[in-house]
């Protein structure tokens, strides 16, 4: 059996071998979205995903994992994830391996924003989003992202616990700082 999923988690299929009068045929069966996913930046495909189903409940990127999960839990292994997170789903727990171990690092350019604010982690219009065990690192990318934020809750609610937000600033450090940690 093999699983396939879209990056946004909406179309998920499993291929199963089906035999009718001796002729093998692949049948594709739609799957429910998982209520738990696992993310590890060292994973790279179905042969290397910790015994989970690649593209269904196992991912190398946090955003792919949270897009696939059905509003429950994303477990994120230790590693550095260079990506902007845009969270729009209620009742989601993102659980990292610990401060300094699971690092969400800003890419050079952030594409998701509200008003003129550009957050590394953007919780947008949802409630019950709880993030723990992570470091959010702005990586000094404020020069390219006006009104730079580490994490922003926009018309949203949740919590950030057992976490660190750092380097939300210009590089080199200047007198025109505009970074906001939380």
C-alpha positions in Angstrom: 0.0 0.0 0.0 1.2 3.6 -0.8 -0.3 6.9 0.3 -0.3 10.2 -1.6 -1.5 13.6 -0.5 -1.6 17.1 -1.7 0.4 19.8 0.1 -2.7 21.4 1.5 -4.1 18.0 2.8 -7.4 18.1 0.8 -6.8 15.2 -1.6 -5.5 12.1 0.0 -5.4 8.7 -1.6 -4.1 5.2 -0.8 -3.4 2.7 -3.6 -4.3 -0.9 -2.7 -3.8 -4.0 -4.8 -7.1 -5.4 -5.9 -7.3 -8.7 -7.8 -10.2 -9.8 -9.8 -10.0 -13.2 -11.7 -6.3 -13.1 -11.5 -5.7 -9.6 -12.9 -4.1 -7.1 -10.5 -5.5 -3.6 -10.5 -4.7 -0.5 -8.4 -7.7 1.0 -6.6 -7.4 4.5 -5.1 -9.3 5.0 -1.9 -9.8 8.5 -0.4 -8.5 8.9 3.2 -9.7 11.1 6.0 -7.3 13.8 7.1 -5.2 12.7 10.0 -5.7 14.1 13.5 -2.0 13.9 14.2 1.0 14.5 12.0 4.8 14.2 12.4 7.3 16.6 10.9 11.1 16.1 10.7 13.4 18.1 8.4 15.6 15.0 8.0 12.7 13.0 6.3 12.7 13.0 2.5 10.2 10.5 1.3 8.3 7.3 1.8 11.4 5.2 2.6 12.6 7.7 5.2 9.6 9.0 7.3 9.9 7.3 10.7 7.3 4.5 9.9 4.6 7.0 9.1 2.9 7.6 5.8 4.7 10.1 3.7 2.5 13.0 2.5 -0.4 11.8 4.7 0.9 12.1 8.3 4.6 12.5 7.8 6.2 15.7 6.3 9.6 17.5 6.1 8.0 20.9 6.4 5.9 22.3 9.3 3.5 24.1 6.9 2.8 20.9 5.0 2.0 19.1 8.2 -0.3 21.8 9.6 -2.1 22.0 6.2 -2.7 18.3 6.3 -3.8 17.8 9.9 -7.5 17.8 10.9 -7.2 20.4 13.7 -5.4 18.5 16.4 -1.6 17.9 16.8 1.6 18.5 14.8 4.6 16.9 16.4 7.8 18.7 15.2 11.2 17.0 15.6 14.4 18.8 16.5 15.8 20.7 13.5 15.9 24.0 11.7 12.8 24.7 9.6 13.4 27.8 7.3 9.8 28.7 6.5 7.0 31.1 7.3 4.0 29.4 9.0 0.5 30.6 8.2 -2.0 28.9 10.5 -5.8 29.3 9.8 -7.2 26.3 11.6 -8.9 26.2 15.0 -7.7 23.9 17.8 -4.2 23.1 16.7 -1.3 22.1 18.9 2.2 22.5 17.5 4.6 20.7 19.8 8.3 21.0 19.2 11.2 19.1 20.8 12.2 22.0 23.0 13.6 25.5 23.0 16.8 25.6 20.9 16.0 22.2 19.4 13.0 22.9 17.2 13.8 26.2 15.4 11.4 27.9 13.1 13.7 30.3 11.2 12.5 33.2 9.0 13.1 32.9 5.3 14.6 36.0 3.6 11.2 37.1 2.3 7.9 36.6 4.1 4.8 36.5 1.7 2.0 36.2 4.2 1.0 39.4 6.1 -1.7 41.5 7.7 -1.8 45.2 7.1 1.9 46.0 6.9 3.0 43.4 9.4 5.1 40.4 8.3 5.2 37.6 11.0 7.4 34.5 10.9 4.6 32.6 12.5 1.2 34.0 11.5 -1.9 32.7 13.4 -4.7 34.1 11.3 -8.4 34.2 12.2 -8.6 31.1 14.3 -8.7 30.1 18.0 -7.2 27.4 20.2 -3.7 27.4 18.5 -1.2 26.4 21.1 2.5 26.4 20.2 5.2 25.0 22.5 8.7 23.7 22.6 10.0 25.9 19.8 12.4 28.7 19.1 11.2 31.3 16.6 14.3 32.9 15.0 13.8 36.0 12.9 17.4 35.5 11.6 17.9 39.2 11.4 15.7 39.4 8.3 14.0 42.7 9.2 15.7 44.6 6.4 13.6 42.7 3.8 10.4 42.6 5.9 9.0 45.9 7.1 7.1 45.7 10.4 8.8 42.3 11.1 7.1 40.1 13.7 8.3 36.8 15.3 4.8 35.5 16.0 1.5 37.3 15.5 -2.1 36.4 16.4 -4.3 38.4 14.0 -8.0 38.1 15.0 -6.9 34.9 16.6 -6.3 33.3 20.0 -4.0 30.8 21.5 -0.8 30.4 23.5 3.0 30.3 23.1 4.6 28.4 25.9 8.1 26.9 26.6 9.3 29.0 23.7 11.9 31.6 22.7 11.6 34.4 20.1 14.8 36.0 19.0 16.7 37.9 16.3 13.5 39.8 15.1 15.6 42.8 13.9 17.6 44.3 11.1 21.0 43.1 10.1 23.2 44.9 10.8 21.5 46.3 13.8 20.4 49.9 13.1 18.6 52.8 14.6 15.5 52.1 12.4 14.4 49.0 14.1 10.8 47.8 13.6 10.8 44.2 14.8 8.2 42.9 17.3 8.8 39.6 19.0 5.2 38.6 19.9 
